C-alpha cells in the first residue's frame, strides 16, 4: 500500500489540528468549566443529604441519581436540573476530549494510555448521568439506574462469564488501585499541578490544597469500600453483595459509631464538591502544552 502523498498528509494534519483547536477552544473551555461546576453541585447535594442522615434527620443517603432527583424537587427544580444536565454533558464531553486529544499530555505509553482510557470511562459514566438528568427534566424517565443497581448488574454479568469470580476479583483489585491513587493524590497534593493558583495569596492557596486533600481522601474511602464488597461478591458468587456509592454510605451508617463515620465521609464528599467548584474556576483546561499532570476525575 502506498503512503499518502505530501499534499494528502498535509491536509490530514491540517484537519487534525483544526479538530484539536475546536475541541480545546474557548467555547469548549467554558463548557468544561461548567461541567466541573455541575459535578461540584452533585457532590455538594450528596454530602448534605448524608450529613443530614448522620445527625438523625429523616430520609436516606443517596448517590448521584438521588442528588439529581433532589435538585428536581427544589423550587424551579426543572430549570436548575436542566442547567446541571447541560453541565454534566459538558464534563462528559471534556473527558472524551482528554482521552482522544491527550489534553493532559499523557502520551502513548502504557501508563498514558491507561490514564486516557480512564478519562473515557469517566466520560461514559457522566454521559449516562447527564442523560438521566435530561430524562428527569422532560419527565420521560426516572433518571437511570442508581449506583447500587448499576454495580450489581455489572457484577452479575462478570460472574456469568468463565472464571467469573476471578474477573470480579480483578476488577475489585483495580478499584483498590484507584483508591490507593486517590489517597496518594490526597497525601502528595499532586492535584495542585492541575490548578492555576499562582496568583492566589498563600492563605487561599493553602485552603484550596486542604479542600482538595480532604475531597480526594473521601473519594478514596468510598472507592475502597466498593472494592471490598466486590471481593466479597466474588468469593460468595453473589452479585447482590456488590454496592455503589449509596450502598457504601448505608454500610457506614450501620457500623458502630455509624453516624460519626457517615458524618466524616459526608463532610469529605461535600468538600470534594467545593473542590470541583474550585476546579471550575482555576483548573488548567486547554491544549497539552497548557495542561499538566492530572488524575481522572470521578
ChimeraX commands (.cxc) that place a marker at each C-alpha (Angstrom):
marker #1 position 0.00,0.00,0.00 radius 0.5
marker #1 position 1.44,3.37,-1.00 radius 0.5
marker #1 position 1.96,6.10,1.54 radius 0.5
marker #1 position -0.22,9.23,1.40 radius 0.5
marker #1 position 1.25,11.93,-0.80 radius 0.5
marker #1 position 2.65,15.15,0.71 radius 0.5
marker #1 position -0.50,17.08,-0.14 radius 0.5
marker #1 position -2.84,14.50,1.42 radius 0.5
marker #1 position -0.67,14.19,4.51 radius 0.5
marker #1 position -0.61,17.97,4.86 radius 0.5
marker #1 position -4.39,18.16,4.52 radius 0.5
marker #1 position -4.83,15.40,7.11 radius 0.5
marker #1 position -2.54,17.20,9.51 radius 0.5
marker #1 position -4.42,20.46,8.95 radius 0.5
marker #1 position -7.77,18.74,9.56 radius 0.5
marker #1 position -6.46,17.09,12.73 radius 0.5
marker #1 position -5.10,20.39,14.02 radius 0.5
marker #1 position -8.40,22.09,13.23 radius 0.5
marker #1 position -10.35,19.43,15.13 radius 0.5
marker #1 position -7.98,19.73,18.10 radius 0.5
marker #1 position -8.29,23.52,18.14 radius 0.5
marker #1 position -12.09,23.27,18.03 radius 0.5
marker #1 position -12.10,20.66,20.80 radius 0.5
marker #1 position -9.88,22.75,23.06 radius 0.5
marker #1 position -11.05,26.21,22.06 radius 0.5
marker #1 position -12.64,28.96,24.12 radius 0.5
marker #1 position -16.22,27.69,23.95 radius 0.5
marker #1 position -15.22,24.15,24.88 radius 0.5
marker #1 position -13.15,25.53,27.74 radius 0.5
marker #1 position -16.22,27.35,29.06 radius 0.5
marker #1 position -18.31,24.20,28.59 radius 0.5
marker #1 position -15.73,22.15,30.50 radius 0.5
marker #1 position -15.67,24.62,33.39 radius 0.5
marker #1 position -19.46,24.46,33.59 radius 0.5
marker #1 position -19.05,20.69,33.76 radius 0.5
marker #1 position -16.76,20.86,36.78 radius 0.5
marker #1 position -19.25,23.19,38.44 radius 0.5
marker #1 position -22.15,20.81,37.76 radius 0.5
marker #1 position -20.16,17.89,39.18 radius 0.5
marker #1 position -19.47,20.00,42.23 radius 0.5
marker #1 position -23.17,20.71,42.76 radius 0.5
marker #1 position -23.98,16.98,42.58 radius 0.5
marker #1 position -21.40,16.11,45.25 radius 0.5
marker #1 position -22.49,19.01,47.44 radius 0.5
marker #1 position -26.03,17.63,47.43 radius 0.5
marker #1 position -24.81,14.08,48.19 radius 0.5
marker #1 position -22.71,15.38,51.07 radius 0.5
marker #1 position -25.52,17.49,52.52 radius 0.5
marker #1 position -28.03,14.62,52.42 radius 0.5
marker #1 position -25.53,12.21,54.01 radius 0.5
marker #1 position -24.76,14.75,56.73 radius 0.5
marker #1 position -28.46,15.19,57.48 radius 0.5
marker #1 position -28.84,11.41,57.87 radius 0.5
marker #1 position -25.77,11.34,60.11 radius 0.5
marker #1 position -27.32,13.83,62.53 radius 0.5
marker #1 position -30.58,11.89,62.65 radius 0.5
marker #1 position -32.74,13.63,60.09 radius 0.5
marker #1 position -35.42,11.65,58.27 radius 0.5
marker #1 position -34.55,10.24,54.89 radius 0.5
marker #1 position -31.83,8.06,53.42 radius 0.5
marker #1 position -28.39,8.55,51.97 radius 0.5
marker #1 position -28.22,8.81,48.21 radius 0.5
marker #1 position -25.95,8.74,45.18 radius 0.5
marker #1 position -25.60,10.85,42.04 radius 0.5
marker #1 position -29.04,9.80,40.74 radius 0.5
marker #1 position -30.66,10.71,44.06 radius 0.5
marker #1 position -28.87,14.05,44.01 radius 0.5
marker #1 position -30.47,14.81,40.63 radius 0.5
marker #1 position -33.90,13.92,41.97 radius 0.5
marker #1 position -33.29,16.16,45.00 radius 0.5
marker #1 position -32.39,19.08,42.72 radius 0.5
marker #1 position -35.57,18.46,40.69 radius 0.5
marker #1 position -37.67,18.65,43.87 radius 0.5
marker #1 position -36.49,22.19,44.66 radius 0.5
marker #1 position -38.28,25.39,43.62 radius 0.5
marker #1 position -37.53,25.97,39.93 radius 0.5
marker #1 position -36.21,22.40,40.01 radius 0.5
marker #1 position -36.70,21.74,36.30 radius 0.5
marker #1 position -34.70,24.83,35.38 radius 0.5
marker #1 position -31.95,24.07,37.90 radius 0.5
marker #1 position -31.68,20.44,36.84 radius 0.5
marker #1 position -31.65,21.44,33.18 radius 0.5
marker #1 position -28.63,23.66,33.84 radius 0.5
marker #1 position -26.92,20.86,35.79 radius 0.5
marker #1 position -27.69,18.37,32.99 radius 0.5
marker #1 position -26.04,20.62,30.41 radius 0.5
marker #1 position -23.04,20.98,32.69 radius 0.5
marker #1 position -22.76,17.23,33.21 radius 0.5
marker #1 position -22.86,16.70,29.46 radius 0.5
marker #1 position -20.10,19.29,29.13 radius 0.5
marker #1 position -17.99,17.44,31.69 radius 0.5
marker #1 position -18.53,14.13,29.91 radius 0.5
marker #1 position -17.56,15.68,26.58 radius 0.5
marker #1 position -14.44,17.18,28.11 radius 0.5
marker #1 position -13.43,13.76,29.48 radius 0.5
marker #1 position -13.69,12.32,25.96 radius 0.5
marker #1 position -11.61,15.20,24.61 radius 0.5
marker #1 position -8.98,14.50,27.29 radius 0.5
marker #1 position -8.89,10.89,26.14 radius 0.5
marker #1 position -8.83,11.47,22.37 radius 0.5
marker #1 position -6.73,14.62,22.05 radius 0.5
marker #1 position -4.50,13.97,25.08 radius 0.5
marker #1 position -5.01,17.44,26.50 radius 0.5
marker #1 position -3.13,16.40,29.65 radius 0.5
marker #1 position -0.06,15.32,27.70 radius 0.5
marker #1 position -0.13,11.70,28.86 radius 0.5
marker #1 position 1.32,10.31,25.65 radius 0.5
marker #1 position 1.02,6.81,24.22 radius 0.5
marker #1 position 2.99,4.82,26.78 radius 0.5
marker #1 position 1.15,2.02,28.58 radius 0.5
marker #1 position 0.63,4.24,31.63 radius 0.5
marker #1 position -0.52,7.14,29.47 radius 0.5
marker #1 position -2.99,5.03,27.52 radius 0.5
marker #1 position -4.43,3.54,30.71 radius 0.5
marker #1 position -4.96,7.05,32.08 radius 0.5
marker #1 position -6.62,8.18,28.86 radius 0.5
marker #1 position -8.88,5.13,28.91 radius 0.5
marker #1 position -9.77,6.18,32.45 radius 0.5
marker #1 position -10.83,9.60,31.16 radius 0.5
marker #1 position -13.04,7.91,28.58 radius 0.5
marker #1 position -14.60,5.65,31.24 radius 0.5
marker #1 position -15.41,8.67,33.41 radius 0.5
marker #1 position -16.88,10.33,30.33 radius 0.5
marker #1 position -19.19,7.36,29.77 radius 0.5
marker #1 position -20.41,7.41,33.36 radius 0.5
marker #1 position -21.15,11.14,33.26 radius 0.5
marker #1 position -22.81,10.79,29.86 radius 0.5
marker #1 position -25.24,8.33,31.45 radius 0.5
marker #1 position -25.74,10.70,34.40 radius 0.5
marker #1 position -26.39,13.65,32.07 radius 0.5
marker #1 position -28.86,11.58,30.03 radius 0.5
marker #1 position -30.66,10.58,33.23 radius 0.5
marker #1 position -30.86,14.23,34.25 radius 0.5
marker #1 position -32.39,15.18,30.89 radius 0.5
marker #1 position -34.93,12.37,31.31 radius 0.5
marker #1 position -35.96,13.79,34.66 radius 0.5
marker #1 position -36.25,17.30,33.25 radius 0.5
marker #1 position -38.57,16.25,30.41 radius 0.5
marker #1 position -40.41,13.67,32.52 radius 0.5
marker #1 position -39.55,10.72,30.29 radius 0.5
marker #1 position -37.78,8.54,32.86 radius 0.5
marker #1 position -36.58,8.08,36.41 radius 0.5
marker #1 position -33.03,9.29,35.84 radius 0.5
marker #1 position -31.45,5.92,35.14 radius 0.5
marker #1 position -30.20,3.25,37.50 radius 0.5
marker #1 position -28.75,4.04,40.89 radius 0.5
marker #1 position -25.14,3.21,41.71 radius 0.5
marker #1 position -26.11,0.06,43.65 radius 0.5
marker #1 position -28.15,-1.36,40.77 radius 0.5
marker #1 position -25.51,-0.47,38.19 radius 0.5
marker #1 position -22.72,-2.04,40.24 radius 0.5
marker #1 position -24.73,-5.20,40.89 radius 0.5
marker #1 position -25.77,-5.53,37.24 radius 0.5
marker #1 position -22.17,-5.22,36.08 radius 0.5
marker #1 position -21.01,-7.71,38.70 radius 0.5
marker #1 position -23.71,-10.17,37.67 radius 0.5
marker #1 position -22.60,-10.01,34.04 radius 0.5
marker #1 position -18.99,-10.75,35.03 radius 0.5
marker #1 position -19.97,-13.61,37.35 radius 0.5
marker #1 position -21.76,-15.34,34.47 radius 0.5
marker #1 position -18.57,-15.45,32.41 radius 0.5
marker #1 position -15.99,-18.26,32.51 radius 0.5
marker #1 position -13.86,-17.68,35.61 radius 0.5
marker #1 position -16.41,-15.03,36.59 radius 0.5
marker #1 position -15.41,-14.73,40.27 radius 0.5
marker #1 position -11.78,-14.29,39.20 radius 0.5
marker #1 position -12.81,-11.47,36.86 radius 0.5
marker #1 position -14.71,-9.74,39.67 radius 0.5
marker #1 position -11.70,-10.09,41.96 radius 0.5
marker #1 position -9.53,-8.48,39.28 radius 0.5
marker #1 position -12.00,-5.60,39.00 radius 0.5
marker #1 position -12.02,-5.29,42.79 radius 0.5
marker #1 position -8.22,-5.08,42.81 radius 0.5
marker #1 position -8.33,-2.42,40.09 radius 0.5
marker #1 position -10.80,-0.48,42.22 radius 0.5
marker #1 position -8.38,-0.75,45.16 radius 0.5
marker #1 position -5.62,0.57,42.88 radius 0.5
marker #1 position -7.78,3.60,42.03 radius 0.5
marker #1 position -8.48,4.18,45.73 radius 0.5
marker #1 position -4.76,3.97,46.52 radius 0.5
marker #1 position -4.05,6.51,43.80 radius 0.5
marker #1 position -6.67,8.84,45.26 radius 0.5
marker #1 position -5.12,8.52,48.72 radius 0.5
marker #1 position -1.69,9.13,47.19 radius 0.5
marker #1 position -3.03,12.20,45.41 radius 0.5
marker #1 position -4.53,13.49,48.66 radius 0.5
marker #1 position -1.28,12.91,50.56 radius 0.5
marker #1 position 1.03,14.47,47.99 radius 0.5
marker #1 position -1.41,17.17,46.82 radius 0.5
marker #1 position -0.34,16.41,43.25 radius 0.5
marker #1 position -3.65,17.83,42.07 radius 0.5
marker #1 position -2.22,21.32,42.60 radius 0.5
marker #1 position -0.40,20.96,39.27 radius 0.5
marker #1 position -3.85,20.92,37.65 radius 0.5
marker #1 position -4.71,24.36,39.02 radius 0.5
marker #1 position -3.74,27.87,38.02 radius 0.5
marker #1 position -3.29,29.22,41.54 radius 0.5
marker #1 position -0.02,31.12,41.19 radius 0.5
marker #1 position -1.81,34.44,41.64 radius 0.5
marker #1 position -3.59,33.38,44.83 radius 0.5
marker #1 position -2.32,34.57,48.19 radius 0.5
marker #1 position -0.59,31.89,50.32 radius 0.5
marker #1 position -3.52,31.53,52.74 radius 0.5
marker #1 position -6.07,30.97,49.98 radius 0.5
marker #1 position -3.74,28.55,48.21 radius 0.5
marker #1 position -3.32,26.62,51.48 radius 0.5
marker #1 position -7.12,26.46,51.83 radius 0.5
marker #1 position -7.50,25.15,48.29 radius 0.5
marker #1 position -4.89,22.44,48.95 radius 0.5
marker #1 position -6.71,21.42,52.14 radius 0.5
marker #1 position -10.06,21.21,50.37 radius 0.5
marker #1 position -8.58,19.07,47.62 radius 0.5
marker #1 position -6.83,16.73,50.04 radius 0.5
marker #1 position -9.98,16.11,52.10 radius 0.5
marker #1 position -12.10,15.62,48.98 radius 0.5
marker #1 position -9.76,13.12,47.34 radius 0.5
marker #1 position -9.33,11.23,50.62 radius 0.5
marker #1 position -13.11,10.92,50.99 radius 0.5
marker #1 position -13.40,9.52,47.46 radius 0.5
marker #1 position -10.62,7.09,48.34 radius 0.5
marker #1 position -12.59,5.82,51.34 radius 0.5
marker #1 position -15.77,5.32,49.29 radius 0.5
marker #1 position -13.97,3.54,46.46 radius 0.5
marker #1 position -12.01,1.34,48.89 radius 0.5
marker #1 position -15.24,0.10,50.45 radius 0.5
marker #1 position -16.68,-0.52,46.98 radius 0.5
marker #1 position -13.64,-2.68,46.24 radius 0.5
marker #1 position -14.08,-4.65,49.45 radius 0.5
marker #1 position -17.67,-5.54,48.60 radius 0.5
marker #1 position -16.70,-6.51,45.06 radius 0.5
marker #1 position -14.24,-9.02,46.52 radius 0.5
marker #1 position -16.97,-10.28,48.87 radius 0.5
marker #1 position -19.37,-10.67,45.91 radius 0.5
marker #1 position -16.70,-12.65,44.06 radius 0.5
marker #1 position -16.00,-15.06,46.91 radius 0.5
marker #1 position -19.70,-15.59,47.59 radius 0.5
marker #1 position -20.54,-15.65,43.86 radius 0.5
marker #1 position -23.38,-13.28,44.66 radius 0.5
marker #1 position -23.76,-10.05,42.71 radius 0.5
marker #1 position -26.16,-8.59,45.28 radius 0.5
marker #1 position -23.23,-8.21,47.68 radius 0.5
marker #1 position -21.67,-5.56,45.42 radius 0.5
marker #1 position -22.58,-1.97,46.29 radius 0.5
marker #1 position -22.30,1.51,44.83 radius 0.5
marker #1 position -22.00,4.92,46.43 radius 0.5
marker #1 position -25.34,4.89,48.22 radius 0.5
marker #1 position -24.68,1.34,49.45 radius 0.5
marker #1 position -21.31,2.42,50.84 radius 0.5
marker #1 position -22.90,5.28,52.76 radius 0.5
marker #1 position -25.60,2.96,54.11 radius 0.5
marker #1 position -22.95,0.47,55.28 radius 0.5
marker #1 position -21.09,3.24,57.09 radius 0.5
marker #1 position -24.29,4.34,58.81 radius 0.5
marker #1 position -24.93,0.79,60.10 radius 0.5
marker #1 position -21.47,0.33,61.65 radius 0.5
marker #1 position -20.59,1.01,65.31 radius 0.5
marker #1 position -20.25,4.78,65.59 radius 0.5
marker #1 position -22.03,4.84,62.25 radius 0.5
marker #1 position -23.31,8.42,62.47 radius 0.5
marker #1 position -19.78,9.63,63.20 radius 0.5
marker #1 position -18.28,7.66,60.30 radius 0.5
marker #1 position -21.04,8.76,57.95 radius 0.5
marker #1 position -20.66,12.36,59.08 radius 0.5
marker #1 position -16.92,12.32,58.35 radius 0.5
marker #1 position -17.38,10.88,54.87 radius 0.5
marker #1 position -20.31,13.25,54.22 radius 0.5
marker #1 position -18.05,16.16,55.08 radius 0.5
marker #1 position -15.42,14.77,52.72 radius 0.5
marker #1 position -17.86,14.40,49.83 radius 0.5
marker #1 position -19.20,17.90,50.46 radius 0.5
marker #1 position -15.61,19.15,50.44 radius 0.5
marker #1 position -14.97,17.35,47.16 radius 0.5
marker #1 position -17.95,19.24,45.77 radius 0.5
marker #1 position -16.33,22.50,46.87 radius 0.5
marker #1 position -13.07,21.43,45.26 radius 0.5
marker #1 position -14.89,20.73,41.99 radius 0.5
marker #1 position -16.22,24.30,42.11 radius 0.5
marker #1 position -12.64,25.47,42.63 radius 0.5
marker #1 position -11.67,23.44,39.55 radius 0.5
marker #1 position -14.42,25.15,37.59 radius 0.5
marker #1 position -12.60,28.43,38.16 radius 0.5
marker #1 position -8.91,27.54,38.36 radius 0.5
marker #1 position -8.33,24.22,36.61 radius 0.5
marker #1 position -5.95,24.14,33.66 radius 0.5
marker #1 position -8.20,23.43,30.70 radius 0.5
marker #1 position -6.79,23.53,27.20 radius 0.5
marker #1 position -4.16,22.12,24.89 radius 0.5
marker #1 position -1.46,19.67,26.06 radius 0.5
marker #1 position 1.17,22.38,26.35 radius 0.5
marker #1 position -1.15,24.33,28.64 radius 0.5
marker #1 position -2.03,21.38,30.88 radius 0.5
marker #1 position -0.07,19.39,33.42 radius 0.5
marker #1 position -0.21,16.16,35.43 radius 0.5
marker #1 position -3.71,15.15,36.45 radius 0.5
marker #1 position -5.82,12.30,37.72 radius 0.5
marker #1 position -9.06,11.09,36.13 radius 0.5
marker #1 position -11.94,12.98,37.73 radius 0.5
marker #1 position -14.77,10.94,39.24 radius 0.5
marker link #1:1,2 radius 0.2
marker link #1:2,3 radius 0.2
marker link #1:3,4 radius 0.2
marker link #1:4,5 radius 0.2
marker link #1:5,6 radius 0.2
marker link #1:6,7 radius 0.2
marker link #1:7,8 radius 0.2
marker link #1:8,9 radius 0.2
marker link #1:9,10 radius 0.2
marker link #1:10,11 radius 0.2
marker link #1:11,12 radius 0.2
marker link #1:12,13 radius 0.2
marker link #1:13,14 radius 0.2
marker link #1:14,15 radius 0.2
marker link #1:15,16 radius 0.2
marker link #1:16,17 radius 0.2
marker link #1:17,18 radius 0.2
marker link #1:18,19 radius 0.2
marker link #1:19,20 radius 0.2
marker link #1:20,21 radius 0.2
marker link #1:21,22 radius 0.2
marker link #1:22,23 radius 0.2
marker link #1:23,24 radius 0.2
marker link #1:24,25 radius 0.2
marker link #1:25,26 radius 0.2
marker link #1:26,27 radius 0.2
marker link #1:27,28 radius 0.2
marker link #1:28,29 radius 0.2
marker link #1:29,30 radius 0.2
marker link #1:30,31 radius 0.2
marker link #1:31,32 radius 0.2
marker link #1:32,33 radius 0.2
marker link #1:33,34 radius 0.2
marker link #1:34,35 radius 0.2
marker link #1:35,36 radius 0.2
marker link #1:36,37 radius 0.2
marker link #1:37,38 radius 0.2
marker link #1:38,39 radius 0.2
marker link #1:39,40 radius 0.2
marker link #1:40,41 radius 0.2
marker link #1:41,42 radius 0.2
marker link #1:42,43 radius 0.2
marker link #1:43,44 radius 0.2
marker link #1:44,45 radius 0.2
marker link #1:45,46 radius 0.2
marker link #1:46,47 radius 0.2
marker link #1:47,48 radius 0.2
marker link #1:48,49 radius 0.2
marker link #1:49,50 radius 0.2
marker link #1:50,51 radius 0.2
marker link #1:51,52 radius 0.2
marker link #1:52,53 radius 0.2
marker link #1:53,54 radius 0.2
marker link #1:54,55 radius 0.2
marker link #1:55,56 radius 0.2
marker link #1:56,57 radius 0.2
marker link #1:57,58 radius 0.2
marker link #1:58,59 radius 0.2
marker link #1:59,60 radius 0.2
marker link #1:60,61 radius 0.2
marker link #1:61,62 radius 0.2
marker link #1:62,63 radius 0.2
marker link #1:63,64 radius 0.2
marker link #1:64,65 radius 0.2
marker link #1:65,66 radius 0.2
marker link #1:66,67 radius 0.2
marker link #1:67,68 radius 0.2
marker link #1:68,69 radius 0.2
marker link #1:69,70 radius 0.2
marker link #1:70,71 radius 0.2
marker link #1:71,72 radius 0.2
marker link #1:72,73 radius 0.2
marker link #1:73,74 radius 0.2
marker link #1:74,75 radius 0.2
marker link #1:75,76 radius 0.2
marker link #1:76,77 radius 0.2
marker link #1:77,78 radius 0.2
marker link #1:78,79 radius 0.2
marker link #1:79,80 radius 0.2
marker link #1:80,81 radius 0.2
marker link #1:81,82 radius 0.2
marker link #1:82,83 radius 0.2
marker link #1:83,84 radius 0.2
marker link #1:84,85 radius 0.2
marker link #1:85,86 radius 0.2
marker link #1:86,87 radius 0.2
marker link #1:87,88 radius 0.2
marker link #1:88,89 radius 0.2
marker link #1:89,90 radius 0.2
marker link #1:90,91 radius 0.2
marker link #1:91,92 radius 0.2
marker link #1:92,93 radius 0.2
marker link #1:93,94 radius 0.2
marker link #1:94,95 radius 0.2
marker link #1:95,96 radius 0.2
marker link #1:96,97 radius 0.2
marker link #1:97,98 radius 0.2
marker link #1:98,99 radius 0.2
marker link #1:99,100 radius 0.2
marker link #1:100,101 radius 0.2
marker link #1:101,102 radius 0.2
marker link #1:102,103 radius 0.2
marker link #1:103,104 radius 0.2
marker link #1:104,105 radius 0.2
marker link #1:105,106 radius 0.2
marker link #1:106,107 radius 0.2
marker link #1:107,108 radius 0.2
marker link #1:108,109 radius 0.2
marker link #1:109,110 radius 0.2
marker link #1:110,111 radius 0.2
marker link #1:111,112 radius 0.2
marker link #1:112,113 radius 0.2
marker link #1:113,114 radius 0.2
marker link #1:114,115 radius 0.2
marker link #1:115,116 radius 0.2
marker link #1:116,117 radius 0.2
marker link #1:117,118 radius 0.2
marker link #1:118,119 radius 0.2
marker link #1:119,120 radius 0.2
marker link #1:120,121 radius 0.2
marker link #1:121,122 radius 0.2
marker link #1:122,123 radius 0.2
marker link #1:123,124 radius 0.2
marker link #1:124,125 radius 0.2
marker link #1:125,126 radius 0.2
marker link #1:126,127 radius 0.2
marker link #1:127,128 radius 0.2
marker link #1:128,129 radius 0.2
marker link #1:129,130 radius 0.2
marker link #1:130,131 radius 0.2
marker link #1:131,132 radius 0.2
marker link #1:132,133 radius 0.2
marker link #1:133,134 radius 0.2
marker link #1:134,135 radius 0.2
marker link #1:135,136 radius 0.2
marker link #1:136,137 radius 0.2
marker link #1:137,138 radius 0.2
marker link #1:138,139 radius 0.2
marker link #1:139,140 radius 0.2
marker link #1:140,141 radius 0.2
marker link #1:141,142 radius 0.2
marker link #1:142,143 radius 0.2
marker link #1:143,144 radius 0.2
marker link #1:144,145 radius 0.2
marker link #1:145,146 radius 0.2
marker link #1:146,147 radius 0.2
marker link #1:147,148 radius 0.2
marker link #1:148,149 radius 0.2
marker link #1:149,150 radius 0.2
marker link #1:150,151 radius 0.2
marker link #1:151,152 radius 0.2
marker link #1:152,153 radius 0.2
marker link #1:153,154 radius 0.2
marker link #1:154,155 radius 0.2
marker link #1:155,156 radius 0.2
marker link #1:156,157 radius 0.2
marker link #1:157,158 radius 0.2
marker link #1:158,159 radius 0.2
marker link #1:159,160 radius 0.2
marker link #1:160,161 radius 0.2
marker link #1:161,162 radius 0.2
marker link #1:162,163 radius 0.2
marker link #1:163,164 radius 0.2
marker link #1:164,165 radius 0.2
marker link #1:165,166 radius 0.2
marker link #1:166,167 radius 0.2
marker link #1:167,168 radius 0.2
marker link #1:168,169 radius 0.2
marker link #1:169,170 radius 0.2
marker link #1:170,171 radius 0.2
marker link #1:171,172 radius 0.2
marker link #1:172,173 radius 0.2
marker link #1:173,174 radius 0.2
marker link #1:174,175 radius 0.2
marker link #1:175,176 radius 0.2
marker link #1:176,177 radius 0.2
marker link #1:177,178 radius 0.2
marker link #1:178,179 radius 0.2
marker link #1:179,180 radius 0.2
marker link #1:180,181 radius 0.2
marker link #1:181,182 radius 0.2
marker link #1:182,183 radius 0.2
marker link #1:183,184 radius 0.2
marker link #1:184,185 radius 0.2
marker link #1:185,186 radius 0.2
marker link #1:186,187 radius 0.2
marker link #1:187,188 radius 0.2
marker link #1:188,189 radius 0.2
marker link #1:189,190 radius 0.2
marker link #1:190,191 radius 0.2
marker link #1:191,192 radius 0.2
marker link #1:192,193 radius 0.2
marker link #1:193,194 radius 0.2
marker link #1:194,195 radius 0.2
marker link #1:195,196 radius 0.2
marker link #1:196,197 radius 0.2
marker link #1:197,198 radius 0.2
marker link #1:198,199 radius 0.2
marker link #1:199,200 radius 0.2
marker link #1:200,201 radius 0.2
marker link #1:201,202 radius 0.2
marker link #1:202,203 radius 0.2
marker link #1:203,204 radius 0.2
marker link #1:204,205 radius 0.2
marker link #1:205,206 radius 0.2
marker link #1:206,207 radius 0.2
marker link #1:207,208 radius 0.2
marker link #1:208,209 radius 0.2
marker link #1:209,210 radius 0.2
marker link #1:210,211 radius 0.2
marker link #1:211,212 radius 0.2
marker link #1:212,213 radius 0.2
marker link #1:213,214 radius 0.2
marker link #1:214,215 radius 0.2
marker link #1:215,216 radius 0.2
marker link #1:216,217 radius 0.2
marker link #1:217,218 radius 0.2
marker link #1:218,219 radius 0.2
marker link #1:219,220 radius 0.2
marker link #1:220,221 radius 0.2
marker link #1:221,222 radius 0.2
marker link #1:222,223 radius 0.2
marker link #1:223,224 radius 0.2
marker link #1:224,225 radius 0.2
marker link #1:225,226 radius 0.2
marker link #1:226,227 radius 0.2
marker link #1:227,228 radius 0.2
marker link #1:228,229 radius 0.2
marker link #1:229,230 radius 0.2
marker link #1:230,231 radius 0.2
marker link #1:231,232 radius 0.2
marker link #1:232,233 radius 0.2
marker link #1:233,234 radius 0.2
marker link #1:234,235 radius 0.2
marker link #1:235,236 radius 0.2
marker link #1:236,237 radius 0.2
marker link #1:237,238 radius 0.2
marker link #1:238,239 radius 0.2
marker link #1:239,240 radius 0.2
marker link #1:240,241 radius 0.2
marker link #1:241,242 radius 0.2
marker link #1:242,243 radius 0.2
marker link #1:243,244 radius 0.2
marker link #1:244,245 radius 0.2
marker link #1:245,246 radius 0.2
marker link #1:246,247 radius 0.2
marker link #1:247,248 radius 0.2
marker link #1:248,249 radius 0.2
marker link #1:249,250 radius 0.2
marker link #1:250,251 radius 0.2
marker link #1:251,252 radius 0.2
marker link #1:252,253 radius 0.2
marker link #1:253,254 radius 0.2
marker link #1:254,255 radius 0.2
marker link #1:255,256 radius 0.2
marker link #1:256,257 radius 0.2
marker link #1:257,258 radius 0.2
marker link #1:258,259 radius 0.2
marker link #1:259,260 radius 0.2
marker link #1:260,261 radius 0.2
marker link #1:261,262 radius 0.2
marker link #1:262,263 radius 0.2
marker link #1:263,264 radius 0.2
marker link #1:264,265 radius 0.2
marker link #1:265,266 radius 0.2
marker link #1:266,267 radius 0.2
marker link #1:267,268 radius 0.2
marker link #1:268,269 radius 0.2
marker link #1:269,270 radius 0.2
marker link #1:270,271 radius 0.2
marker link #1:271,272 radius 0.2
marker link #1:272,273 radius 0.2
marker link #1:273,274 radius 0.2
marker link #1:274,275 radius 0.2
marker link #1:275,276 radius 0.2
marker link #1:276,277 radius 0.2
marker link #1:277,278 radius 0.2
marker link #1:278,279 radius 0.2
marker link #1:279,280 radius 0.2
marker link #1:280,281 radius 0.2
marker link #1:281,282 radius 0.2
marker link #1:282,283 radius 0.2
marker link #1:283,284 radius 0.2
marker link #1:284,285 radius 0.2
marker link #1:285,286 radius 0.2
marker link #1:286,287 radius 0.2
marker link #1:287,288 radius 0.2
marker link #1:288,289 radius 0.2
marker link #1:289,290 radius 0.2
marker link #1:290,291 radius 0.2
marker link #1:291,292 radius 0.2
marker link #1:292,293 radius 0.2
marker link #1:293,294 radius 0.2
marker link #1:294,295 radius 0.2
marker link #1:295,296 radius 0.2
marker link #1:296,297 radius 0.2
marker link #1:297,298 radius 0.2
view
